[in-house]
């Protein structure tokens, strides 16, 4: 009985948290599709928590099929998570066949649960519902839970791969993809993958009712706190305008990248941009601005950020940050060779060439020269 009270409290807290989060996502002005999907992602576990409250208060006997309805509905969870993340990264490709197959398997199992329950007589159905709240958890539910969480892990692994590919595609292209949104997607999936793995482990090690009624609401509370904290701190929730802008920029990047090969880049426009870039770095020394980013550099050379990013990768064989930091290091070497410790400091030189901190200066310097700044001072 004491455990039941704890479970009820945990699940009531879970329902309350999800109601607050869904309201936060759904009642925003000028809302967007990602916010609606994220609300659904959390609403499904919210139904689980209502299920758990009904089970632990024995009210589930009055609505036994609500329990099975939630199991069937839960099959949408990994699919919607998949869709949500792909909206963030601008990938409109259809869901992969093996993911559909895994979802079909879990859907079939959830429907078989209903068929099995329906085949029982009244006394057996009562016993089945009672076992949901005991250590004699129905074996059919044990099997379904493990298969379901394995299916989720397959989706999450696929999402990790897709996010990694997208990150490479738009590396350093801060004007075309808000890095906060990509960071949010990566950390959201990482957190869900870790907690999903732990749930599978707990289902193996602990009684299923402990996992369903105690561990699961705790896990969802952790994810809830992450979403609320991250979104408020970094403004990571979309408005309609910011979502439309992201879709447009993502589409331009993907179309440009997929439709071009390295040989197609070498035209007059390409060569002219290379010349202007070299002038900006070698003559104007724009790298000395410590807030310089790809967007600002692109404005200087009057070219689209994703094209500048492609030039840096294809022609200079460097990412934006490597390109800029190498120029800063080369400038620092010149200054270090006339360095006078009586009137100057290495930190001042680091700041003068565009670095924000001593640590980033030393790290970049070591990467470019395989030496420390002081080595060049001693050689002067």
N, C-alpha and C positions, 0 to 999 in steps of 0.2 A: 504493500500500500504506500509506504514512504517513497519507494522508487517511482510509483505511478504519479505521485504529486510532483516530484522533481521533473519527470518527463512532461507533464502537463504544463508546468511553468516554463520549461525550456521552449516548448512548441508554441505557447501563447506569445512569448517574447519573439520567436521567429515569425509568427504571423503578423505581429505588430510592426516589426522591422520592415517586412516586405510590403505591407500596406503603405508605410511611410515612403519607402523607396519608389514604389509604383506611382504613388501620387506625385512625388517629386519629378518622375520621368514623364508622366502622362499629362500633367496639368500645366506644362510650360507654354508660354506664349510662342508663337511661330515655331511649332514643334517639328520634329523630323522622324523619318522612318527608323533610324537606329535606336532612338529613344523608345519607340513603341516595341521594337523587338526585344530590347533589354528588359523592359517591363514584363513582357511575356516570359522571358527566361527566368525571372524571379517569381512570377506568379505561379508557375508549375510547382516548384518546391513549396510554395505557400499552400497549395492544395494538399500536398503531402502532410504538412504540419496540421492542417485541419483534420485530415484523416487520423493522424496520430492522437490528436485530442479526443476525437470520437472513440477511438479504440481504448484509450486509457481511462475514459469515463464510462465505458461500456455502452455508450450511445450508438455505437456502430451496429448493434443488433437491430436497430430500427431502420438503418439505411445501409445494409451490407454491400449492395452493389456500387455504392459510392466509392468504396475501397478499390474495387476492380476498375471502375471508370478512371480513377486517378492513375492506375498502373498503365492503362491503355494510353491516356493522354501524355504520360511521361515520355513516350517514344518520340514525341515532337521536340523534346528538350535538346538533344545533341544536334538535331537538324537546324533548329532556330539559332543555336549558338554558332554553328557553322555559317549560316546565312549572315548573322550579325557581324562576325569577324570579316567575312569577305566583302561586306559593304564598306567596312572601314578601310580595307586595303584595295578597294576598287576592282576586285576580281568578280566578274559576272559569269564565269564559266559554270556549267552545270555540275551538280554534285557527282562525285565519282561513283561508278557502278558498285564497287565493293563496299562503299559506305551505305548505299541504298540496300544492298543485300543484308548487311549487319542490322540495319534498322528493321527490315522485313522480318528477320529472325526474332528480334525482341518483340515486335508487334504480334507475331504469331504466338509466341509464348504467353504474352499478356492475354490474348484472346482464349488461349487454351486454359488459362487460369479460370476464366469465367465458365467455360464448358465443363471443366472439372468440378467447380463449385456447384453448378446447376445439376450435375449428375448425382450429387449427394442427397440423401434424405434430410428431413428437417433436423433431426438430432445430430447428424454428422455435420451439417452446415453450422449449427450452433457450436459444436466442438471446434470446428475449423476457425471460426471467428474468435473463440476463446483462446486458442493456441497462438493467435497473433499477439497476444499480450502475455506470453509466457516463454520460458526457455525451450518449450516443445514447439518451436516455430515450424509451421508447415514446410516440409521439404520442397514442395513445389515453389514456394516463395523464395527459399534459399537459392534454388537453381536459377530462378528468374532474376534475382538481384545480382548475382555474380555475373551472369551473361550480360545483363543490362550495363553494369559498370565497366565490363571489358569492352563492350560496344562503344561506350562513351570515350574510353581511353583511345580507341582506334581513331575516333573523330578528332580528339585533341592532338594526337601525334600528327595527323594529317594537317591540322591547322598550324602546328609548329613549323612544319616544312613549308607551307604556303607563306607564312609570315616571314620566314627567313629569306625565301626567294624574293618577296616583295621588298624587303629591306635592302637587298642587294640592288634591286632595280632602281630604287629611288634614293640610294645612298647619298647623303649630304644635301639632298634636294629639298631644303627646308621651306622653300616658297611653294612647292607643289604638294607637300604633305606635311601637315602640322605634326612635328615629331612627338608632341604630347599624345596625340591620338594613337600613333603607332606604338608608343611606349605603353599606353593604356591597354591596347589589344594584346601585346606580348605578355604583360604582367598578369592580365586577366586570365589568359589561357594557361600560363605557367601555374598560377595559383589554383585554378580548377583542376589541372592535371595532377598536381601534388596531392590535393585533397581527394580527388577521385581515386588515386592509387591507395591512399590511406584508408578510404572507405572499403575498398576491396580487401585490403589487409585486415581491417577490423572485422569484416564479415567472416573471414577465415578464423580469426583468433577469438572473437567474442560472440556471445549469443546474439542472434539477428535482431531481437527486440531491443537490445541495448544500443545497437548501431542505429536502427531506424528511429528510435524515439529519443535517444540521448546524443549520439555522435552527430547524426545528420543535421539537426537544428543548430548545433554548435558550429559545424562546418559552414553552413549557410550564413550564420551570423558573421563569421570571419570574412566571407566574400562580401557580404553586405557592407561591413565596415570599410573594406578596401574600396569599394565602388564609391561610397559616400565621401570618404576622405580624399581619394584621388581626384574625383570630379570637382569637388569644391576647391581643393588646393590648386589644381591645374586647369580649371575650367574645361574639363574633358568631355562634357556633354554637349551634343550638337544643337544648334539652332537650325531652323530651316535654311537660312542663308548660308551658314558655314558648311552645312551638309551639301548643298547644291554646288558650292564652290569647290569642295573636296572632290565630288564626283566629276566635275568638269576637268579639274587639274589631273586627277588620276587617269581619266580617259585619254587626255593629251599625251601623258607620259607613256602609257601602255601602247597606244597606237603608234607613237613615234618610234618606240623601241622595237616593237614587233615588225614594223614595216620597213625598217632600215637595216642594212648590213654595214660593217665598217667601211667597205669600199664606196658606199654611197655617200659617205660623209665628206669625202675629199673633193669639195667643189669650191667655188669662189667664196661663197658665204662662210664656209668652214675655214678656209685659209685666212680670210680676212679677220675672223674672230680670233684665231690663233695669234695673228700679228698684234691685234689690239690687246689681247691678254698679256702677251710678253712685254708690251710697252707699259701697261699698267703696273706690272710687277717690277720690271727692271729700271724704268725711268721714273714713274710716278710713285713707286714704292707704296702702293695702296695697302699692302700687307701690314703696315705699321698701325693701322686702325684696329684696335683690339676687339671691336664689335663686328668686324667684317664677316659676312656670311655669303652663301652662294647667291641669295637673292640680290644683295647689294652689289656684288661683283658683276652679276648679270646686267643690272641696270647700267653700270659703268661702261660695259662693252656693247650695250644696246642689243641684247640677245635674250632669248627665252632661257630660264634657269635649267630646264631639262636638256637643252641643247649644249649649254656650257658644261653641264655635268658629263654629257657624252664625250665632249671634246677632251675634258680633263682625263677621263678614263681611257679613251681610245688613242689619243695623240700623246698626251704626257704620261700615260700609264700611272696616274695617281688619282686618289680621291681628292675632293676639294681641300680637306683639312691637311692632308699630306702635302699638297701643292703649296698651300699658303705657309705652313710651318717650315717647310724646307727653305722657302725664300727668306723667312724670318731668321732661320739659323745661319744662312749664308751671310746675311747682313750683320748678324751678331758676331760672326767670326772676324769680319773686317774691323768692327769696333773693339773686339777683345785684343787684337794685335797692337792697338795703341792704348790699351787699358792702363790707367794710372791708379793704383789702389789708394793713393793718398787723397784723391779728389773724387773718386767714383766707386760704384759698387756694381757687382754683377746683376743684382736685382734691378738697378736702374737701366742697365743695358737691355735686360729682358723686357722691361716695360717699354723702352724706346722702340724696340723692333716689333712690338705688338702682342707679346705674351701677357696673360692676365695674372700669372703667378710664377714663383720661382720653381715650383714642382713641375708645372707643365713645360717650362723652359728647359729644365734639365732633362726631362723625359724625351722631348722632341730632339734636343741636341744630341743625346745619346743615340737615338734612333737614326739620325741622319749621318753622324760622323763616327759613331761607335766610340766617342770620347766624351769627356766632361768639359764644360766651358773653361775650367781652370787649366786644363792641359794646353789650351791655346794661349793663355796668359803667360805660362811658364816658357812657351816657345818664342815669345816676342823679344 
